[in-house]
Amino acid sequence: MFSKEEKEQYNRHFILDAIGIEGQLKLKKSKVLVVGAGGLGCPILQYLTAAGVGTIGIIDNDVVDRSNLQRQILFSIDDIGKPKATAAAQRLSKLNPFIHFITYIDFLSSENALEIFPEYDIIVDGSDNFQTRYLTNDASVITNKPLVFGAIFKFEGQVSVFNYKDGPTYRCLFPTPPNANSIPNCSEIGVLGVLPGIIGCLQANETIKIICELGDVLSGKLLSLNALNLQQNILKFPKNKNIVINHLIDYDLFCGIEKENSLEISTSDFNKYLNIDSISLIDVRKDMEREHFNIGGEHIPLHLLQQKLDIFKELDNIVLYCQVGQRSLIAAKMMLEKFPYKNIKSLRGGIEAWRKEQI
């Protein structure tokens, strides 16, 4: 059942009345899939591994970047450029050698979700975009898996459990997504480094509660936490029985994300553009972002662009860039309204996509 080494490793659980040998055995037999190995995924993975969850799946298509190290505590400078899923599994294996890790170096998609989810007991969402959140929710409903949800924004975080014992789902709380590009991610606006640790630990806590059948699971309740004043609120919400989820959809389209936008230029085409003498390259990020890293060109922050549009009257072949391509796309649309005849492009995926292609 448990080796001598396992008994030593899990001693504090064994002597905890509410868990004991029976609860630890439930943890050992459980299979949990963590979607994303970033800010939320790191603490989730770390504590589920330490707790003794027997099989842990990690799905993430990203690689480690130096900017991740401010909050993604599983990684070090030696991991820069490595796939996050692989680097996380290697690090976690040293924390607990009794855990079986399964890594998927891939994006979660409508094509693979229904193949992967049935292999696990619980799904934990550590993603950072609305497309993946709706996809994860819908796939969890279809495969009848409880979903432990977490989200962060600047200094605030949210935690809930969806589809637990036929309870409310993510769509019961958020039936429709916000307008595309209306809510920036942490690459655009930043995030307090300890916040994903706090929220990720709460997600790991809910996961362990579900496995060991402990306490009051956050089903039908959304916990929100403000890290600046430590104020916590719990919003209760009911199940919407009118919502029927029986198939997966195009989640980019559902969230208003255009896959092929005529205003965007790919990183490969952008590199060709750089060789054109007449190109006008514009960085629309904040001063601090510009100082950290840039690829040249003029610097006009987005909030100042509207009042400076006239300086582009005589220019053509304009390419705008930001961190992940959201602000630059907004800027490109703004400029095109003023100059509909000009060749104006936004770098798709921003600097982050461009830098990854250089690796």
C-alpha positions as CSV (number, residue, x, y, z in Angstrom):
1,M,0.0,0.0,0.0
2,F,2.7,2.5,1.1
3,S,6.4,2.0,1.2
4,K,8.5,3.0,4.2
5,E,9.7,6.1,2.3
6,E,6.1,7.1,1.5
7,K,5.0,6.7,5.1
8,E,7.8,9.1,6.1
9,Q,7.0,11.5,3.3
10,Y,3.3,11.7,4.1
11,N,3.6,11.4,7.9
12,R,1.8,14.7,8.6
13,H,-1.2,13.5,6.6
14,F,-1.2,10.1,8.2
15,I,-1.4,11.6,11.7
16,L,-4.1,14.1,10.6
17,D,-7.4,12.6,11.7
18,A,-9.4,13.9,8.7
19,I,-7.0,12.3,6.2
20,G,-5.1,9.4,7.7
21,I,-4.2,6.3,5.7
22,E,-7.6,6.2,4.0
23,G,-7.4,9.8,2.8
24,Q,-3.8,9.4,1.7
25,L,-4.7,6.3,-0.3
26,K,-7.5,8.3,-2.1
27,L,-4.8,10.9,-3.0
28,K,-2.5,8.2,-4.2
29,K,-5.2,6.7,-6.5
30,S,-6.4,10.0,-7.8
31,K,-5.6,11.5,-11.2
32,V,-5.6,15.2,-11.7
33,L,-5.0,17.2,-14.9
34,V,-3.6,20.7,-14.5
35,V,-4.3,23.0,-17.5
36,G,-1.4,25.4,-17.7
37,A,2.0,25.4,-15.9
38,G,2.3,29.2,-15.4
39,G,1.6,31.5,-12.5
40,L,-1.4,29.5,-11.2
41,G,-0.2,26.1,-12.4
42,C,3.1,26.2,-10.5
43,P,1.7,26.4,-7.0
44,I,-1.2,24.1,-7.9
45,L,1.3,21.5,-9.2
46,Q,3.7,22.0,-6.3
47,Y,1.1,21.3,-3.6
48,L,-0.7,18.5,-5.4
49,T,2.7,16.8,-5.9
50,A,3.6,17.3,-2.2
51,A,0.2,16.1,-1.1
52,G,0.7,12.8,-2.9
53,V,-1.7,12.9,-5.8
54,G,-0.8,9.7,-7.6
55,T,-1.0,10.8,-11.3
56,I,-0.7,14.4,-12.4
57,G,-1.2,15.5,-16.0
58,I,0.3,18.8,-17.2
59,I,-0.8,20.4,-20.4
60,D,1.0,23.6,-21.6
61,N,2.5,24.5,-25.0
62,D,4.6,27.5,-23.7
63,V,8.3,27.7,-22.9
64,V,9.9,29.3,-19.9
65,D,10.8,33.0,-20.2
66,R,12.9,35.1,-17.8
67,S,9.8,37.3,-17.1
68,N,8.0,34.2,-15.8
69,L,10.4,33.8,-12.9
70,Q,8.8,36.7,-10.9
71,R,5.9,34.4,-10.1
72,Q,6.3,31.0,-11.6
73,I,8.3,29.5,-8.8
74,L,8.9,26.0,-10.2
75,F,11.4,27.4,-12.7
76,S,14.9,28.8,-12.6
77,I,17.2,30.6,-15.1
78,D,18.4,27.2,-16.2
79,D,14.9,26.4,-17.5
80,I,14.6,29.4,-19.8
81,G,13.7,28.2,-23.3
82,K,12.5,24.8,-22.1
83,P,8.9,23.6,-22.4
84,K,7.1,24.5,-19.1
85,A,5.4,21.1,-18.9
86,T,8.6,19.3,-19.1
87,A,10.6,21.6,-16.8
88,A,7.8,21.4,-14.2
89,A,7.6,17.6,-14.3
90,Q,11.4,17.3,-13.9
91,R,11.5,19.7,-10.9
92,L,8.4,18.1,-9.2
93,S,9.9,14.6,-9.6
94,K,12.6,15.7,-7.2
95,L,10.0,16.9,-4.7
96,N,8.1,13.7,-4.8
97,P,9.5,10.6,-6.7
98,F,6.3,8.6,-6.0
99,I,4.2,10.7,-8.4
100,H,3.5,9.7,-12.1
101,F,3.6,12.7,-14.4
102,I,2.1,12.9,-17.8
103,T,3.1,15.9,-19.9
104,Y,1.3,17.3,-23.0
105,I,3.4,19.9,-24.8
106,D,0.4,21.2,-26.6
107,F,-2.4,23.7,-26.5
108,L,-5.7,22.4,-25.0
109,S,-8.1,22.5,-27.9
110,S,-11.5,21.2,-29.1
111,E,-9.6,18.5,-30.9
112,N,-7.8,17.0,-27.9
113,A,-9.8,17.9,-24.8
114,L,-12.3,15.1,-25.1
115,E,-9.5,12.6,-25.5
116,I,-7.5,13.8,-22.5
117,F,-10.1,14.7,-19.9
118,P,-11.6,11.1,-19.5
119,E,-8.2,9.9,-18.3
120,Y,-8.5,12.1,-15.1
121,D,-10.7,12.4,-12.1
122,I,-10.5,16.2,-11.6
123,I,-9.5,19.1,-13.9
124,V,-7.8,22.1,-12.5
125,D,-7.8,25.3,-14.6
126,G,-4.6,27.4,-14.4
127,S,-5.1,29.1,-17.8
128,D,-5.0,32.8,-18.4
129,N,-7.5,33.4,-21.3
130,F,-11.2,33.2,-21.8
131,Q,-11.1,30.8,-24.7
132,T,-9.4,28.1,-22.7
133,R,-11.6,28.7,-19.7
134,Y,-14.8,28.1,-21.7
135,L,-13.3,25.2,-23.4
136,T,-12.1,23.6,-20.1
137,N,-15.6,24.2,-18.6
138,D,-17.5,22.7,-21.5
139,A,-15.1,19.7,-21.9
140,S,-15.5,19.1,-18.1
141,V,-19.2,19.1,-18.3
142,I,-19.3,16.7,-21.3
143,T,-16.9,14.3,-19.6
144,N,-18.6,14.8,-16.2
145,K,-15.4,16.0,-14.4
146,P,-15.3,18.5,-11.5
147,L,-13.4,21.6,-12.5
148,V,-11.4,23.7,-10.0
149,F,-11.2,27.3,-11.3
150,G,-8.9,30.1,-10.6
151,A,-8.2,33.5,-12.1
152,I,-6.0,36.5,-11.3
153,F,-6.0,40.2,-12.3
154,K,-3.4,42.7,-10.9
155,F,-4.0,42.4,-7.1
156,E,-7.2,40.3,-7.1
157,G,-8.0,36.6,-7.6
158,Q,-11.0,34.3,-7.8
159,V,-11.5,30.7,-7.0
160,S,-14.5,28.4,-7.5
161,V,-15.4,24.7,-8.3
162,F,-17.6,24.0,-11.2
163,N,-19.6,20.9,-12.3
164,Y,-19.1,19.3,-8.9
165,K,-21.9,16.7,-8.3
166,D,-23.9,18.3,-11.1
167,G,-23.5,21.7,-9.6
168,P,-23.2,25.1,-11.4
169,T,-20.7,25.5,-14.2
170,Y,-18.6,28.4,-15.4
171,R,-21.3,29.3,-17.9
172,C,-23.8,29.7,-15.0
173,L,-21.6,32.4,-13.6
174,F,-20.4,33.9,-16.9
175,P,-22.8,33.0,-19.7
176,T,-20.9,35.1,-22.3
177,P,-17.3,36.2,-22.5
178,P,-16.2,39.9,-22.4
179,N,-15.5,41.7,-25.6
180,A,-12.3,40.6,-27.3
181,N,-9.2,42.4,-26.1
182,S,-11.2,44.3,-23.4
183,I,-9.5,42.6,-20.5
184,P,-5.7,42.5,-20.7
185,N,-3.6,39.7,-19.3
186,C,-0.7,39.9,-16.9
187,S,1.7,40.4,-19.9
188,E,0.0,43.6,-20.6
189,I,-0.8,45.1,-17.2
190,G,1.4,43.1,-14.7
191,V,0.4,41.0,-11.7
192,L,1.6,41.0,-8.1
193,G,4.1,38.1,-7.9
194,V,2.6,36.4,-4.8
195,L,-1.0,36.5,-6.0
196,P,-0.9,33.4,-8.3
197,G,0.7,31.6,-5.4
198,I,-2.2,32.5,-3.1
199,I,-4.9,31.6,-5.6
200,G,-3.1,28.5,-6.9
201,C,-2.8,27.2,-3.3
202,L,-6.5,27.7,-2.8
203,Q,-7.1,25.7,-6.0
204,A,-4.9,22.9,-4.7
205,N,-6.8,23.0,-1.4
206,E,-10.2,22.6,-3.2
207,T,-8.8,19.7,-5.2
208,I,-7.6,17.9,-2.1
209,K,-10.9,18.6,-0.4
210,I,-12.7,17.0,-3.3
211,I,-10.4,13.9,-3.4
212,C,-10.5,13.3,0.4
213,E,-14.2,14.4,0.7
214,L,-13.3,17.1,3.3
215,G,-15.0,20.4,4.3
216,D,-17.3,22.6,2.2
217,V,-16.3,22.6,-1.5
218,L,-16.7,26.0,-3.3
219,S,-19.4,24.7,-5.6
220,G,-22.0,27.3,-6.4
221,K,-19.7,29.9,-4.7
222,L,-17.1,32.3,-6.1
223,L,-14.4,33.4,-3.6
224,S,-12.8,36.7,-4.5
225,L,-9.7,38.0,-2.7
226,N,-7.9,41.3,-2.8
227,A,-4.3,40.9,-1.9
228,L,-3.8,44.6,-0.9
229,N,-6.3,44.6,2.0
230,L,-6.9,40.8,2.3
231,Q,-10.7,41.4,1.9
232,Q,-12.5,38.2,0.9
233,N,-16.0,37.9,-0.5
234,I,-18.0,34.8,-1.4
235,L,-20.7,35.2,-4.1
236,K,-23.3,32.4,-4.3
237,F,-24.7,31.6,-7.7
238,P,-27.3,29.0,-8.8
239,K,-27.1,26.4,-11.5
240,N,-28.8,27.6,-14.7
241,K,-30.7,24.5,-15.9
242,N,-31.4,26.2,-19.3
243,I,-27.8,26.0,-20.3
244,V,-27.1,22.8,-22.2
245,I,-23.5,21.8,-23.1
246,N,-23.2,18.7,-25.2
247,H,-20.5,19.6,-27.8
248,L,-17.4,21.7,-28.1
249,I,-17.3,24.8,-30.4
250,D,-14.8,27.2,-31.9
251,Y,-13.8,29.1,-28.7
252,D,-11.8,31.7,-30.5
253,L,-14.9,32.6,-32.5
254,F,-17.1,32.5,-29.4
255,C,-14.7,34.9,-27.6
256,G,-14.5,37.2,-30.6
257,I,-10.9,36.3,-31.4
258,E,-10.2,36.6,-35.1
259,K,-7.8,33.8,-36.2
260,E,-6.8,35.6,-39.4
261,N,-7.0,39.4,-39.1
262,S,-6.0,41.4,-42.1
263,L,-4.6,44.0,-39.8
264,E,-2.1,41.5,-38.3
265,I,1.3,40.5,-39.6
266,S,3.0,37.2,-38.7
267,T,6.4,37.2,-37.0
268,S,8.0,35.7,-40.1
269,D,6.6,38.3,-42.4
270,F,7.5,41.0,-39.8
271,N,11.1,39.9,-40.0
272,K,10.9,40.5,-43.8
273,Y,9.4,43.9,-43.1
274,L,12.3,44.9,-41.0
275,N,14.5,45.0,-44.1
276,I,12.2,47.6,-45.8
277,D,13.8,51.0,-45.5
278,S,10.5,52.8,-45.6
279,I,8.9,50.9,-42.7
280,S,7.7,52.9,-39.7
281,L,7.9,50.8,-36.6
282,I,5.9,52.0,-33.6
283,D,6.0,50.6,-30.0
284,V,2.7,51.3,-28.2
285,R,3.7,49.9,-24.8
286,K,4.4,51.7,-21.5
287,D,7.7,53.4,-20.7
288,M,8.8,50.6,-18.3
289,E,8.1,47.9,-20.9
290,R,10.0,49.8,-23.5
291,E,13.0,50.1,-21.2
292,H,13.0,46.4,-20.4
293,F,13.2,45.2,-24.0
294,N,12.3,46.6,-27.4
295,I,12.9,45.9,-31.1
296,G,13.4,49.5,-32.1
297,G,11.2,52.0,-33.8
298,E,9.4,55.1,-32.4
299,H,7.8,54.9,-28.9
300,I,4.2,56.2,-28.6
301,P,2.2,54.7,-25.7
302,L,-1.3,53.7,-26.7
303,H,-2.9,56.3,-24.4
304,L,-1.1,59.1,-26.3
305,L,-1.6,57.7,-29.8
306,Q,-4.9,59.4,-30.6
307,Q,-3.5,62.9,-30.0
308,K,-0.4,62.2,-32.1
309,L,-2.0,60.6,-35.2
310,D,-1.3,63.6,-37.4
311,I,2.4,62.8,-37.4
312,F,1.7,59.8,-39.5
313,K,0.2,61.7,-42.5
314,E,3.2,61.3,-44.7
315,L,4.2,57.8,-43.6
316,D,3.2,54.4,-45.0
317,N,4.2,50.7,-44.2
318,I,3.4,51.3,-40.5
319,V,3.9,48.3,-38.1
320,L,2.8,48.6,-34.5
321,Y,3.8,46.3,-31.7
322,C,3.2,45.7,-28.0
323,Q,3.8,42.8,-25.6
324,V,1.2,40.2,-26.8
325,G,-0.5,41.9,-29.8
326,Q,-3.7,43.3,-28.1
327,R,-2.8,46.9,-27.7
328,S,-1.1,47.2,-31.1
329,L,-4.2,45.8,-32.8
330,I,-6.4,48.4,-31.0
331,A,-3.9,51.0,-32.2
332,A,-3.9,49.7,-35.8
333,K,-7.7,49.9,-35.9
334,M,-7.5,53.5,-34.5
335,M,-5.0,54.6,-37.1
336,L,-6.9,52.9,-39.9
337,E,-10.0,54.9,-39.1
338,K,-7.9,58.1,-39.5
339,F,-5.9,56.8,-42.6
340,P,-8.0,54.1,-44.3
341,Y,-5.7,54.2,-47.4
342,K,-2.5,53.4,-45.5
343,N,-0.7,50.0,-45.1
344,I,-1.0,49.6,-41.3
345,K,-0.2,46.3,-39.5
346,S,-0.1,44.9,-36.0
347,L,2.5,42.3,-35.0
348,R,0.5,39.2,-34.2
349,G,1.4,37.9,-30.7
350,G,3.6,40.9,-30.0
351,I,7.1,40.8,-28.7
352,E,6.5,37.6,-26.9
353,A,5.7,35.7,-30.1
354,W,8.6,37.3,-31.9
355,R,11.1,36.5,-29.2
356,K,10.0,32.8,-29.0
357,E,10.6,32.5,-32.8
358,Q,14.1,33.7,-32.3
359,I,14.9,30.9,-29.8
